[in-house]
C-alpha cells in the first residue's frame, strides 16, 4: 500500500480518471478557468511521483457546486455512475477542506 491510501488522510481515488481538476471545476461551476488559479507543486521526485496543492479558489469553487448542478453536469457529459460517485466524493472532500480551513492535494505517480 502506498500513496494516500497508506495514510489516515481522507482521499478520493481518481486513478485513470481525472487529470485536470481545475478544468473540470471550471466547467461544473460555470467559472472561467483563469479565476481558479493554478496548482502548486509541493513534491516532485523528478521521475515518477509528485504532490500538488490545489489552488484555494479551485477548492472553494468545487465546494460550492450543489447537487442539482452536479447532476446536470453529469447528464450533459454522459458520465458513468462511478464518475458521478467520484465527482460527488471530490466535491464533498472540497467542502470538508473548506470547512476545516485546509487544502486539497493531488498525489500522482507513474
N, CA, C and O atoms as a Tinker XYZ file with bonds, in Angstrom:
   440  protein
     1  N      0.846000   -1.161000    0.000000    73     2
     2  CA     0.000000    0.000000    0.000000    64     1     3
     3  C      0.904000    1.240000    0.000000    63     2     4     5
     4  O      1.882000    1.313000    0.744000    81     3
     5  N      0.555000    2.200000   -0.844000    73     3     6
     6  CA     1.323000    3.438000   -0.892000    64     5     7
     7  C      0.404000    4.599000   -1.248000    63     6     8     9
     8  O     -0.790000    4.415000   -1.484000    81     7
     9  N      0.985000    5.805000   -1.284000    73     7    10
    10  CA     0.194000    6.974000   -1.639000    64     9    11
    11  C     -0.814000    7.314000   -0.567000    63    10    12    13
    12  O     -0.630000    6.962000    0.599000    81    11
    13  N     -1.882000    7.999000   -0.952000    73    11    14
    14  CA    -2.875000    8.453000    0.020000    64    13    15
    15  C     -3.514000    7.331000    0.831000    63    14    16    17
    16  O     -3.837000    7.526000    2.003000    81    15
    17  N     -3.699000    6.164000    0.228000    73    15    18
    18  CA    -4.355000    5.100000    0.973000    64    17    19
    19  C     -3.489000    4.561000    2.111000    63    18    20    21
    20  O     -3.989000    3.860000    2.991000    81    19
    21  N     -2.194000    4.884000    2.101000    73    19    22
    22  CA    -1.310000    4.457000    3.175000    64    21    23
    23  C     -1.370000    5.400000    4.372000    63    22    24    25
    24  O     -0.811000    5.107000    5.429000    81    23
    25  N     -2.044000    6.524000    4.203000    73    23    26
    26  CA    -2.153000    7.497000    5.295000    64    25    27
    27  C     -3.552000    7.428000    5.903000    63    26    28    29
    28  O     -4.423000    6.701000    5.426000    81    27
    29  N     -3.736000    8.185000    6.943000    73    27    30
    30  CA    -5.066000    8.254000    7.556000    64    29    31
    31  C     -5.850000    9.453000    7.027000    63    30    32    33
    32  O     -6.917000    9.778000    7.548000    81    31
    33  N     -5.327000   10.106000    6.000000    73    31    34
    34  CA    -5.984000   11.285000    5.433000    64    33    35
    35  C     -7.125000   10.885000    4.495000    63    34    36    37
    36  O     -7.048000    9.857000    3.823000    81    35
    37  N     -8.173000   11.692000    4.452000    73    35    38
    38  CA    -9.259000   11.392000    3.508000    64    37    39
    39  C     -8.777000   11.610000    2.076000    63    38    40    41
    40  O     -7.993000   12.521000    1.812000    81    39
    41  N     -9.246000   10.775000    1.159000    73    39    42
    42  CA    -8.851000   10.897000   -0.242000    64    41    43
    43  C     -9.921000   10.306000   -1.141000    63    42    44    45
    44  O    -10.793000    9.560000   -0.696000    81    43
    45  N     -9.835000   10.658000   -2.422000    73    43    46
    46  CA   -10.687000   10.075000   -3.446000    64    45    47
    47  C     -9.756000    9.508000   -4.506000    63    46    48    49
    48  O     -8.899000   10.224000   -5.024000    81    47
    49  N     -9.912000    8.248000   -4.831000    73    47    50
    50  CA    -9.061000    7.602000   -5.824000    64    49    51
    51  C     -9.548000    7.985000   -7.219000    63    50    52    53
    52  O    -10.640000    7.595000   -7.633000    81    51
    53  N     -8.739000    8.742000   -7.929000    73    51    54
    54  CA    -9.093000    9.183000   -9.284000    64    53    55
    55  C     -8.160000    8.568000  -10.320000    63    54    56    57
    56  O     -8.032000    9.086000  -11.430000    81    55
    57  N     -7.513000    7.471000   -9.961000    73    55    58
    58  CA    -6.581000    6.798000  -10.866000    64    57    59
    59  C     -7.257000    6.500000  -12.208000    63    58    60    61
    60  O     -8.370000    5.979000  -12.269000    81    59
    61  N     -6.547000    6.847000  -13.267000    73    59    62
    62  CA    -7.020000    6.625000  -14.644000    64    61    63
    63  C     -8.336000    7.333000  -14.934000    63    62    64    65
    64  O     -9.106000    6.892000  -15.788000    81    63
    65  N     -8.595000    8.424000  -14.229000    73    63    66
    66  CA    -9.879000    9.081000  -14.439000    64    65    67
    67  C     -9.793000   10.576000  -14.580000    63    66    68    69
    68  O    -10.392000   11.127000  -15.504000    81    67
    69  N     -9.084000   11.260000  -13.716000    73    67    70
    70  CA    -9.121000   12.711000  -13.703000    64    69    71
    71  C     -7.711000   13.278000  -13.652000    63    70    72    73
    72  O     -6.960000   13.025000  -12.711000    81    71
    73  N     -7.357000   14.059000  -14.689000    73    71    74
    74  CA    -6.032000   14.657000  -14.733000    64    73    75
    75  C     -6.041000   16.136000  -14.369000    63    74    76    77
    76  O     -5.152000   16.599000  -13.654000    81    75
    77  N     -7.009000   16.867000  -14.841000    73    75    78
    78  CA    -7.043000   18.316000  -14.642000    64    77    79
    79  C     -8.272000   18.729000  -13.852000    63    78    80    81
    80  O     -9.310000   19.054000  -14.429000    81    79
    81  N     -8.157000   18.716000  -12.550000    73    79    82
    82  CA    -9.288000   19.048000  -11.693000    64    81    83
    83  C     -9.774000   20.471000  -11.931000    63    82    84    85
    84  O    -10.982000   20.706000  -11.977000    81    83
    85  N     -8.869000   21.415000  -12.082000    73    83    86
    86  CA    -9.273000   22.818000  -12.246000    64    85    87
    87  C    -10.147000   22.998000  -13.486000    63    86    88    89
    88  O    -11.114000   23.759000  -13.445000    81    87
    89  N     -9.834000   22.323000  -14.573000    73    87    90
    90  CA   -10.641000   22.428000  -15.797000    64    89    91
    91  C    -12.051000   21.888000  -15.577000    63    90    92    93
    92  O    -13.031000   22.486000  -16.020000    81    91
    93  N    -12.140000   20.765000  -14.897000    73    91    94
    94  CA   -13.446000   20.172000  -14.613000    64    93    95
    95  C    -14.242000   21.078000  -13.669000    63    94    96    97
    96  O    -15.441000   21.281000  -13.862000    81    95
    97  N    -13.573000   21.618000  -12.654000    73    95    98
    98  CA   -14.248000   22.512000  -11.707000    64    97    99
    99  C    -14.766000   23.750000  -12.436000    63    98   100   101
   100  O    -15.872000   24.214000  -12.158000    81    99
   101  N    -13.982000   24.283000  -13.357000    73    99   102
   102  CA   -14.435000   25.445000  -14.130000    64   101   103
   103  C    -15.701000   25.106000  -14.905000    63   102   104   105
   104  O    -16.644000   25.897000  -14.930000    81   103
   105  N    -15.729000   23.948000  -15.531000    73   103   106
   106  CA   -16.916000   23.522000  -16.291000    64   105   107
   107  C    -18.126000   23.343000  -15.380000    63   106   108   109
   108  O    -19.212000   23.834000  -15.687000    81   107
   109  N    -17.946000   22.651000  -14.275000    73   107   110
   110  CA   -19.062000   22.367000  -13.375000    64   109   111
   111  C    -19.591000   23.637000  -12.716000    63   110   112   113
   112  O    -20.802000   23.835000  -12.611000    81   111
   113  N    -18.682000   24.487000  -12.278000    73   111   114
   114  CA   -19.087000   25.669000  -11.515000    64   113   115
   115  C    -19.509000   26.837000  -12.399000    63   114   116   117
   116  O    -20.095000   27.805000  -11.915000    81   115
   117  N    -19.210000   26.748000  -13.701000    73   115   118
   118  CA   -19.540000   27.848000  -14.596000    64   117   119
   119  C    -18.584000   29.022000  -14.475000    63   118   120   121
   120  O    -18.875000   30.117000  -14.957000    81   119
   121  N    -17.454000   28.801000  -13.837000    73   119   122
   122  CA   -16.457000   29.863000  -13.682000    64   121   123
   123  C    -15.401000   29.741000  -14.763000    63   122   124   125
   124  O    -15.200000   28.667000  -15.330000    81   123
   125  N    -14.737000   30.832000  -15.041000    73   123   126
   126  CA   -13.647000   30.836000  -16.008000    64   125   127
   127  C    -12.421000   30.204000  -15.360000    63   126   128   129
   128  O    -12.141000   30.443000  -14.186000    81   127
   129  N    -11.700000   29.408000  -16.117000    73   127   130
   130  CA   -10.521000   28.726000  -15.592000    64   129   131
   131  C     -9.510000   29.717000  -15.015000    63   130   132   133
   132  O     -8.826000   29.406000  -14.040000    81   131
   133  N     -9.413000   30.897000  -15.606000    73   131   134
   134  CA    -8.454000   31.897000  -15.125000    64   133   135
   135  C     -8.789000   32.402000  -13.720000    63   134   136   137
   136  O     -7.918000   32.946000  -13.041000    81   135
   137  N    -10.025000   32.233000  -13.278000    73   135   138
   138  CA   -10.432000   32.651000  -11.938000    64   137   139
   139  C     -9.973000   31.671000  -10.859000    63   138   140   141
   140  O     -9.951000   32.013000   -9.677000    81   139
   141  N     -9.611000   30.467000  -11.259000    73   139   142
   142  CA    -9.361000   29.405000  -10.293000    64   141   143
   143  C     -7.917000   29.293000   -9.841000    63   142   144   145
   144  O     -7.650000   28.680000   -8.807000    81   143
   145  N     -7.002000   29.849000  -10.561000    73   143   146
   146  CA    -5.607000   29.751000  -10.156000    64   145   147
   147  C     -5.034000   28.377000  -10.437000    63   146   148   149
   148  O     -5.767000   27.419000  -10.683000    81   147
   149  N     -3.730000   28.294000  -10.397000    73   147   150
   150  CA    -3.062000   27.034000  -10.693000    64   149   151
   151  C     -2.671000   26.284000   -9.440000    63   150   152   153
   152  O     -2.663000   26.829000   -8.336000    81   151
   153  N     -2.348000   25.029000   -9.640000    73   151   154
   154  CA    -1.884000   24.237000   -8.510000    64   153   155
   155  C     -0.417000   24.555000   -8.255000    63   154   156   157
   156  O      0.276000   25.097000   -9.116000    81   155
   157  N      0.039000   24.211000   -7.067000    73   155   158
   158  CA     1.416000   24.473000   -6.671000    64   157   159
   159  C      2.104000   23.138000   -6.404000    63   158   160   161
   160  O      1.611000   22.333000   -5.613000    81   159
   161  N      3.231000   22.900000   -7.052000    73   159   162
   162  CA     3.978000   21.673000   -6.828000    64   161   163
   163  C      4.588000   21.726000   -5.436000    63   162   164   165
   164  O      5.284000   22.676000   -5.078000    81   163
   165  N      4.313000   20.689000   -4.664000    73   163   166
   166  CA     4.831000   20.587000   -3.303000    64   165   167
   167  C      6.005000   19.614000   -3.270000    63   166   168   169
   168  O      7.017000   19.868000   -2.616000    81   167
   169  N      5.860000   18.502000   -3.979000    73   167   170
   170  CA     6.898000   17.476000   -4.056000    64   169   171
   171  C      6.958000   16.972000   -5.482000    63   170   172   173
   172  O      5.926000   16.704000   -6.099000    81   171
   173  N      8.161000   16.845000   -6.003000    73   171   174
   174  CA     8.362000   16.264000   -7.334000    64   173   175
   175  C      9.693000   15.536000   -7.298000    63   174   176   177
   176  O     10.746000   16.158000   -7.158000    81   175
   177  N      9.644000   14.216000   -7.425000    73   175   178
   178  CA    10.897000   13.467000   -7.343000    64   177   179
   179  C     11.667000   13.484000   -8.658000    63   178   180   181
   180  O     12.742000   12.893000   -8.758000    81   179
   181  N     11.119000   14.157000   -9.666000    73   179   182
   182  CA    11.808000   14.278000  -10.945000    64   181   183
   183  C     11.730000   13.055000  -11.817000    63   182   184   185
   184  O     12.267000   13.044000  -12.924000    81   183
   185  N     11.068000   12.021000  -11.336000    73   183   186
   186  CA    10.986000   10.794000  -12.110000    64   185   187
   187  C      9.562000   10.275000  -12.246000    63   186   188   189
   188  O      9.032000   10.160000  -13.351000    81   187
   189  N      8.955000    9.966000  -11.116000    73   187   190
   190  CA     7.679000    9.275000  -11.246000    64   189   191
   191  C      6.578000    9.702000  -10.285000    63   190   192   193
   192  O      5.429000    9.297000  -10.458000    81   191
   193  N      6.893000   10.502000   -9.285000    73   191   194
   194  CA     5.868000   10.831000   -8.294000    64   193   195
   195  C      5.889000   12.318000   -7.959000    63   194   196   197
   196  O      6.914000   12.991000   -8.069000    81   195
   197  N      4.731000   12.802000   -7.549000    73   195   198
   198  CA     4.646000   14.196000   -7.162000    64   197   199
   199  C      3.382000   14.492000   -6.381000    63   198   200   201
   200  O      2.432000   13.709000   -6.385000    81   199
   201  N      3.384000   15.640000   -5.709000    73   199   202
   202  CA     2.232000   16.118000   -4.963000    64   201   203
   203  C      2.025000   17.582000   -5.333000    63   202   204   205
   204  O      2.967000   18.373000   -5.338000    81   203
   205  N      0.786000   17.926000   -5.640000    73   203   206
   206  CA     0.429000   19.305000   -5.957000    64   205   207
   207  C     -0.642000   19.776000   -4.983000    63   206   208   209
   208  O     -1.532000   19.010000   -4.614000    81   207
   209  N     -0.555000   21.031000   -4.569000    73   207   210
   210  CA    -1.596000   21.648000   -3.746000    64   209   211
   211  C     -2.540000   22.367000   -4.692000    63   210   212   213
   212  O     -2.118000   23.216000   -5.478000    81   211
   213  N     -3.808000   22.029000   -4.613000    73   211   214
   214  CA    -4.805000   22.666000   -5.468000    64   213   215
   215  C     -4.999000   24.106000   -5.006000    63   214   216   217
   216  O     -4.941000   24.387000   -3.809000    81   215
   217  N     -5.224000   25.000000   -5.929000    73   215   218
   218  CA    -5.452000   26.406000   -5.594000    64   217   219
   219  C     -6.683000   26.523000   -4.695000    63   218   220   221
   220  O     -7.687000   25.853000   -4.938000    81   219
   221  N     -6.620000   27.358000   -3.669000    73   219   222
   222  CA    -7.772000   27.544000   -2.787000    64   221   223
   223  C     -9.038000   27.954000   -3.545000    63   222   224   225
   224  O    -10.145000   27.582000   -3.155000    81   223
   225  N     -8.873000   28.717000   -4.622000    73   223   226
   226  CA   -10.026000   29.129000   -5.429000    64   225   227
   227  C    -10.692000   27.931000   -6.110000    63   226   228   229
   228  O    -11.914000   27.886000   -6.251000    81   227
   229  N     -9.881000   26.969000   -6.525000    73   227   230
   230  CA   -10.415000   25.753000   -7.146000    64   229   231
   231  C    -11.191000   24.939000   -6.114000    63   230   232   233
   232  O    -12.291000   24.460000   -6.390000    81   231
   233  N    -10.616000   24.788000   -4.938000    73   231   234
   234  CA   -11.262000   24.028000   -3.866000    64   233   235
   235  C    -12.582000   24.691000   -3.483000    63   234   236   237
   236  O    -13.597000   24.011000   -3.332000    81   235
   237  N    -12.573000   26.006000   -3.325000    73   235   238
   238  CA   -13.793000   26.728000   -2.942000    64   237   239
   239  C    -14.866000   26.618000   -4.021000    63   238   240   241
   240  O    -16.044000   26.439000   -3.709000    81   239
   241  N    -14.469000   26.724000   -5.282000    73   239   242
   242  CA   -15.439000   26.613000   -6.378000    64   241   243
   243  C    -16.057000   25.216000   -6.413000    63   242   244   245
   244  O    -17.263000   25.077000   -6.615000    81   243
   245  N    -15.240000   24.188000   -6.220000    73   243   246
   246  CA   -15.758000   22.824000   -6.196000    64   245   247
   247  C    -16.686000   22.623000   -5.003000    63   246   248   249
   248  O    -17.740000   22.000000   -5.130000    81   247
   249  N    -16.301000   23.142000   -3.862000    73   247   250
   250  CA   -17.134000   23.018000   -2.654000    64   249   251
   251  C    -18.497000   23.667000   -2.853000    63   250   252   253
   252  O    -19.483000   23.228000   -2.261000    81   251
   253  N    -18.564000   24.692000   -3.668000    73   251   254
   254  CA   -19.809000   25.420000   -3.887000    64   253   255
   255  C    -20.759000   24.810000   -4.894000    63   254   256   257
   256  O    -21.859000   25.325000   -5.093000    81   255
   257  N    -20.359000   23.722000   -5.535000    73   255   258
   258  CA   -21.227000   23.071000   -6.527000    64   257   259
   259  C    -22.332000   22.302000   -5.808000    63   258   260   261
   260  O    -22.054000   21.430000   -4.984000    81   259
   261  N    -23.571000   22.623000   -6.119000    73   259   262
   262  CA   -24.680000   21.917000   -5.461000    64   261   263
   263  C    -25.042000   20.635000   -6.220000    63   262   264   265
   264  O    -24.574000   20.406000   -7.335000    81   263
   265  N    -25.874000   19.813000   -5.600000    73   263   266
   266  CA   -26.238000   18.515000   -6.184000    64   265   267
   267  C    -26.916000   18.661000   -7.541000    63   266   268   269
   268  O    -26.633000   17.888000   -8.456000    81   267
   269  N    -27.803000   19.635000   -7.685000    73   267   270
   270  CA   -28.501000   19.816000   -8.961000    64   269   271
   271  C    -27.518000   20.129000  -10.090000    63   270   272   273
   272  O    -27.625000   19.575000  -11.184000    81   271
   273  N    -26.576000   21.005000   -9.823000    73   271   274
   274  CA   -25.586000   21.367000  -10.848000    64   273   275
   275  C    -24.693000   20.174000  -11.163000    63   274   276   277
   276  O    -24.336000   19.953000  -12.321000    81   275
   277  N    -24.336000   19.416000  -10.154000    73   275   278
   278  CA   -23.513000   18.230000  -10.370000    64   277   279
   279  C    -24.249000   17.208000  -11.230000    63   278   280   281
   280  O    -23.660000   16.613000  -12.132000    81   279
   281  N    -25.535000   17.003000  -10.952000    73   279   282
   282  CA   -26.333000   16.075000  -11.762000    64   281   283
   283  C    -26.476000   16.574000  -13.201000    63   282   284   285
   284  O    -26.390000   15.786000  -14.143000    81   283
   285  N    -26.691000   17.864000  -13.370000    73   283   286
   286  CA   -26.820000   18.435000  -14.716000    64   285   287
   287  C    -25.521000   18.254000  -15.492000    63   286   288   289
   288  O    -25.543000   17.897000  -16.670000    81   287
   289  N    -24.396000   18.498000  -14.837000    73   287   290
   290  CA   -23.091000   18.306000  -15.481000    64   289   291
   291  C    -22.910000   16.842000  -15.870000    63   290   292   293
   292  O    -22.469000   16.545000  -16.981000    81   291
   293  N    -23.246000   15.934000  -14.972000    73   291   294
   294  CA   -23.116000   14.501000  -15.242000    64   293   295
   295  C    -23.982000   14.098000  -16.435000    63   294   296   297
   296  O    -23.549000   13.312000  -17.277000    81   295
   297  N    -25.195000   14.630000  -16.511000    73   295   298
   298  CA   -26.078000   14.320000  -17.640000    64   297   299
   299  C    -25.527000   14.885000  -18.941000    63   298   300   301
   300  O    -25.521000   14.204000  -19.967000    81   299
   301  N    -25.062000   16.140000  -18.896000    73   299   302
   302  CA   -24.507000   16.781000  -20.095000    64   301   303
   303  C    -23.279000   16.049000  -20.619000    63   302   304   305
   304  O    -23.098000   15.913000  -21.829000    81   303
   305  N    -22.445000   15.583000  -19.711000    73   303   306
   306  CA   -21.190000   14.925000  -20.088000    64   305   307
   307  C    -21.333000   13.411000  -20.222000    63   306   308   309
   308  O    -20.359000   12.718000  -20.516000    81   307
   309  N    -22.544000   12.897000  -20.008000    73   307   310
   310  CA   -22.817000   11.464000  -20.089000    64   309   311
   311  C    -21.865000   10.657000  -19.189000    63   310   312   313
   312  O    -21.296000    9.646000  -19.600000    81   311
   313  N    -21.717000   11.132000  -17.973000    73   311   314
   314  CA   -20.824000   10.457000  -17.042000    64   313   315
   315  C    -21.405000    9.118000  -16.595000    63   314   316   317
   316  O    -22.619000    8.958000  -16.461000    81   315
   317  N    -20.521000    8.180000  -16.373000    73   315   318
   318  CA   -20.895000    6.875000  -15.829000    64   317   319
   319  C    -21.187000    7.040000  -14.337000    63   318   320   321
   320  O    -20.778000    8.028000  -13.726000    81   319
   321  N    -21.892000    6.074000  -13.756000    73   319   322
   322  CA   -22.232000    6.147000  -12.331000    64   321   323
   323  C    -20.993000    6.293000  -11.449000    63   322   324   325
   324  O    -20.999000    7.073000  -10.497000    81   323
   325  N    -19.929000    5.544000  -11.761000    73   323   326
   326  CA   -18.726000    5.630000  -10.933000    64   325   327
   327  C    -18.106000    7.028000  -11.025000    63   326   328   329
   328  O    -17.520000    7.505000  -10.053000    81   327
   329  N    -18.225000    7.681000  -12.168000    73   327   330
   330  CA   -17.683000    9.035000  -12.311000    64   329   331
   331  C    -18.489000   10.040000  -11.494000    63   330   332   333
   332  O    -17.928000   10.961000  -10.902000    81   331
   333  N    -19.790000    9.859000  -11.467000    73   331   334
   334  CA   -20.646000   10.727000  -10.662000    64   333   335
   335  C    -20.326000   10.523000   -9.178000    63   334   336   337
   336  O    -20.252000   11.489000   -8.419000    81   335
   337  N    -20.139000    9.277000   -8.772000    73   335   338
   338  CA   -19.790000    8.987000   -7.384000    64   337   339
   339  C    -18.466000    9.637000   -7.001000    63   338   340   341
   340  O    -18.348000   10.231000   -5.929000    81   339
   341  N    -17.474000    9.525000   -7.873000    73   339   342
   342  CA   -16.174000   10.128000   -7.594000    64   341   343
   343  C    -16.259000   11.651000   -7.576000    63   342   344   345
   344  O    -15.657000   12.295000   -6.717000    81   343
   345  N    -16.996000   12.227000   -8.512000    73   343   346
   346  CA   -17.127000   13.676000   -8.548000    64   345   347
   347  C    -17.837000   14.177000   -7.289000    63   346   348   349
   348  O    -17.464000   15.207000   -6.728000    81   347
   349  N    -18.847000   13.455000   -6.856000    73   347   350
   350  CA   -19.549000   13.815000   -5.617000    64   349   351
   351  C    -18.600000   13.693000   -4.425000    63   350   352   353
   352  O    -18.592000   14.555000   -3.546000    81   351
   353  N    -17.813000   12.640000   -4.394000    73   351   354
   354  CA   -16.848000   12.455000   -3.299000    64   353   355
   355  C    -15.797000   13.564000   -3.302000    63   354   356   357
   356  O    -15.405000   14.044000   -2.238000    81   355
   357  N    -15.339000   13.974000   -4.480000    73   355   358
   358  CA   -14.383000   15.086000   -4.567000    64   357   359
   359  C    -15.012000   16.379000   -4.077000    63   358   360   361
   360  O    -14.394000   17.140000   -3.334000    81   359
   361  N    -16.243000   16.618000   -4.499000    73   359   362
   362  CA   -16.955000   17.828000   -4.052000    64   361   363
   363  C    -17.098000   17.814000   -2.531000    63   362   364   365
   364  O    -16.870000   18.830000   -1.873000    81   363
   365  N    -17.473000   16.666000   -1.979000    73   363   366
   366  CA   -17.636000   16.557000   -0.530000    64   365   367
   367  C    -16.301000   16.736000    0.199000    63   366   368   369
   368  O    -16.256000   17.327000    1.278000    81   367
   369  N    -15.221000   16.228000   -0.387000    73   367   370
   370  CA   -13.896000   16.425000    0.188000    64   369   371
   371  C    -13.521000   17.910000    0.171000    63   370   372   373
   372  O    -12.940000   18.421000    1.128000    81   371
   373  N    -13.855000   18.589000   -0.914000    73   371   374
   374  CA   -13.604000   20.034000   -1.004000    64   373   375
   375  C    -14.412000   20.782000    0.051000    63   374   376   377
   376  O    -13.905000   21.718000    0.669000    81   375
   377  N    -15.646000   20.384000    0.257000    73   375   378
   378  CA   -16.468000   21.028000    1.292000    64   377   379
   379  C    -15.842000   20.856000    2.671000    63   378   380   381
   380  O    -15.810000   21.795000    3.466000    81   379
   381  N    -15.352000   19.668000    2.946000    73   379   382
   382  CA   -14.715000   19.421000    4.241000    64   381   383
   383  C    -13.426000   20.229000    4.366000    63   382   384   385
   384  O    -13.144000   20.776000    5.432000    81   383
   385  N    -12.645000   20.312000    3.298000    73   383   386
   386  CA   -11.412000   21.102000    3.318000    64   385   387
   387  C    -11.712000   22.567000    3.615000    63   386   388   389
   388  O    -11.009000   23.200000    4.403000    81   387
   389  N    -12.751000   23.102000    2.989000    73   387   390
   390  CA   -13.140000   24.492000    3.234000    64   389   391
   391  C    -13.626000   24.643000    4.678000    63   390   392   393
   392  O    -13.275000   25.607000    5.359000    81   391
   393  N    -14.427000   23.694000    5.134000    73   391   394
   394  CA   -14.981000   23.768000    6.482000    64   393   395
   395  C    -13.894000   23.818000    7.555000    63   394   396   397
   396  O    -14.002000   24.567000    8.526000    81   395
   397  N    -12.845000   23.010000    7.369000    73   395   398
   398  CA   -11.782000   22.954000    8.377000    64   397   399
   399  C    -10.575000   23.818000    8.005000    63   398   400   401
   400  O     -9.522000   23.744000    8.638000    81   399
   401  N    -10.750000   24.634000    6.971000    73   399   402
   402  CA    -9.711000   25.566000    6.529000    64   401   403
   403  C     -8.400000   24.849000    6.193000    63   402   404   405
   404  O     -7.328000   25.238000    6.656000    81   403
   405  N     -8.508000   23.799000    5.382000    73   403   406
   406  CA    -7.351000   23.024000    4.940000    64   405   407
   407  C     -7.320000   22.998000    3.416000    63   406   408   409
   408  O     -8.290000   23.381000    2.762000    81   407
   409  N     -6.220000   22.550000    2.865000    73   407   410
   410  CA    -6.091000   22.452000    1.415000    64   409   411
   411  C     -6.416000   21.065000    0.910000    63   410   412   413
   412  O     -6.616000   20.121000    1.674000    81   411
   413  N     -6.461000   20.979000   -0.418000    73   411   414
   414  CA    -6.594000   19.685000   -1.087000    64   413   415
   415  C     -5.344000   19.475000   -1.927000    63   414   416   417
   416  O     -4.797000   20.412000   -2.508000    81   415
   417  N     -4.910000   18.237000   -1.976000    73   415   418
   418  CA    -3.684000   17.902000   -2.673000    64   417   419
   419  C     -3.949000   16.791000   -3.674000    63   418   420   421
   420  O     -4.849000   15.970000   -3.497000    81   419
   421  N     -3.139000   16.785000   -4.734000    73   419   422
   422  CA    -3.220000   15.729000   -5.753000    64   421   423
   423  C     -1.901000   14.991000   -5.742000    63   422   424   425
   424  O     -0.844000   15.575000   -5.982000    81   423
   425  N     -1.973000   13.710000   -5.463000    73   423   426
   426  CA    -0.803000   12.857000   -5.492000    64   425   427
   427  C     -0.827000   12.097000   -6.802000    63   426   428   429
   428  O     -1.868000   11.572000   -7.198000    81   427
   429  N      0.301000   12.033000   -7.473000    73   427   430
   430  CA     0.345000   11.285000   -8.732000    64   429   431
   431  C      1.638000   10.491000   -8.821000    63   430   432   433
   432  O      2.661000   10.857000   -8.242000    81   431
   433  N      1.563000    9.410000   -9.552000    73   431   434
   434  CA     2.759000    8.609000   -9.818000    64   433   435
   435  C      2.576000    7.881000  -11.140000    63   434   436   437
   436  O      1.464000    7.701000  -11.637000    81   435
   437  N      3.690000    7.479000  -11.676000    73   435   438
   438  CA     3.688000    6.765000  -12.956000    64   437   439
   439  C      3.918000    5.307000  -12.694000    63   438   440
   440  O      3.955000    4.510000  -13.632000    81   439
